[in-house]
Amino acid sequence: MTQLKPGDPAPAFEAPDQDGNMVSLGDFNGRKLFLFFYPKANTSG
């Protein structure tokens, strides 16, 4: 897995939003995007 450093461009992705709708990085072209996630949420770790 590639680790990103501050300032690196985000890789293309697709993920569900809080309502279950699939969104991709391309949906936000030309706008600032802040992606917040909990890597261990709902896991045993």
C-alpha positions as CSV (number, residue, x, y, z in Angstrom):
1,M,0.0,0.0,0.0
2,T,1.3,3.4,-0.9
3,Q,1.5,5.9,1.9
4,L,0.7,9.5,1.1
5,K,2.7,12.4,2.4
6,P,1.2,15.9,3.1
7,G,0.8,17.7,-0.2
8,D,0.6,14.5,-2.3
9,P,-2.4,14.4,-4.6
10,A,-5.2,12.0,-3.6
11,P,-5.5,8.8,-5.6
12,A,-8.7,8.2,-7.4
13,F,-11.3,6.6,-5.1
14,E,-14.9,5.6,-4.8
15,A,-16.6,5.2,-1.4
16,P,-20.1,5.5,0.2
17,D,-21.1,8.7,1.8
18,Q,-23.0,9.0,5.1
19,D,-26.2,8.3,3.2
20,G,-24.9,5.2,1.4
21,N,-24.5,7.0,-2.0
22,M,-21.3,6.2,-3.9
23,V,-19.1,9.2,-4.5
24,S,-15.7,9.5,-6.2
25,L,-12.9,11.9,-6.1
26,G,-13.9,13.1,-9.6
27,D,-17.3,14.3,-8.2
28,F,-15.4,17.1,-6.5
29,N,-13.2,18.4,-9.4
30,G,-12.5,22.1,-8.9
31,R,-13.5,22.1,-5.3
32,K,-11.7,21.7,-2.1
33,L,-12.3,18.4,-0.4
34,F,-11.7,17.3,3.2
35,L,-12.0,13.5,3.7
36,F,-12.4,12.4,7.3
37,F,-12.5,8.7,8.2
38,Y,-12.1,6.5,11.2
39,P,-9.7,3.6,10.1
40,K,-10.6,1.4,13.1
41,A,-14.3,2.3,13.5
42,N,-16.5,-0.8,13.8
43,T,-13.5,-3.2,14.0
44,S,-12.0,-5.2,16.8
45,G,-8.7,-3.2,16.5
